[in-house]
């Protein structure tokens, strides 16, 4: 795929590369990854910058004991490597894994650094994305420490339904564990309790919510 072809598929990309130095159009590369691909690994040397044009990916932190903590799930348009580069670090601090097929537009690290030095419009867009992620993280920080599993799971389900427009949570128990921090054992126990209370249902093995249950869940969270 060429850059002009990518712009036809993803017209919103034009906003980001509007003032890109002309010579970068010949030096950028485009890659498409299938679901479940590790784009880059924690602690790896970072010598590139990427713009995720299509597809969803998750940001995870892997620990030596084998545990995996999911920091966030991102949708396009998003960036790869911006935090590491802006922080002046050489190695990545997180692992990125695709959750759907993803198309990424790549530049060398040096080209990206030269680009943002010349293009205030693009620098502002990158800074806004970084600031948004920090805001979201700060806003939600502490939830896992101070709220019980029922509250965390209901909030997660409602957010999933709102973002996916699906009344069925198409996530495995392990994926929900990684995203909420609730252990699988506690998660199963919490789901059973919420089902007994009529706040959730189970559809083909997946958590589901009717509109009535969604309203009940919102009222429950307000009381907590």
Residue, then its C-alpha position, 0 to 999 in steps of 0.5 A: x500500500x502506498x501513502x496516497x492509497x492509505x489516505x484514500x482509506x483513512x482520510x482523517x490521516x490528512x489532518x496529521x500529515x498536512x504539513x509533513x516535510x515533503x521528503x518524508x513522503x518517500x521515506x515512510x513505510x506502511x505495515x499491516x499486522x494481523x490480530x495478536x501481533x506484538x508491535x513492540x516489546x517492553x525494554x526494546x530499543x526504539x528507533x522508529x515512530x508510528x501512526x496507527x491508522x487502522x485497527x485497535x491495539x492494547x498497551x500492556x506492562x509485562x512483569x518478570x513473574x509472568x503477570x500482565x497488566x493492561x494499561x489501556x486499549x487504544x483506537x485509531x488514529x493513535x501513535x507508537x513510540x511518542x512517549x518514549x521519544x518525547x521523554x528522551x528515552x531509548x527503550x520502550x516502557x510498555x508492550x503493544x499488541x494488536x487486538x484487530x488487524x492494524x495498519x501503521x505508518x512508520x517513520x524513523x525516530x530521527x525523521x519524527x524528531x526533525x518533523x516535530x521540531x519544524x511542524x507545530x501543528x503536528x506537535x500539538x496533535x501528538x501532545x494532545x494525545x499524550x495529554x489525553x492519555x495522562x488525563x484519563x489515567x489520572x482521572x481513573x487512578x485509585x479506582x482499583x484500590x478503593x472500589x470493590x470488584x462489583x463496582x469495578x466490573x459494572x463500570x467496565x461493562x457499562x464502558x464496554x457497552x457504550x464504546x462497542x455499541x454491543x450489549x454482550x461483552x465479547x471478552x474472555x475472563x482472562x482479558x477482563x482480568x487484564x483490563x480491570x485488575x480483578x483476579x479470574x477467581x474473584x471475577x467469576x465470583x463477582x459475575x455470579x453475584x451480579x447475575x443473582x442480583x439481576x444486574x447482568x446476564x450470561x449470553x453464550x458464555x459471555x457477560x451481557x446486559x439488557x437496557x433495564x440492567x444497564x439502568x440498574x447498574x448506573x443507579x448502583x454505581x451512583x449509590x456506591 
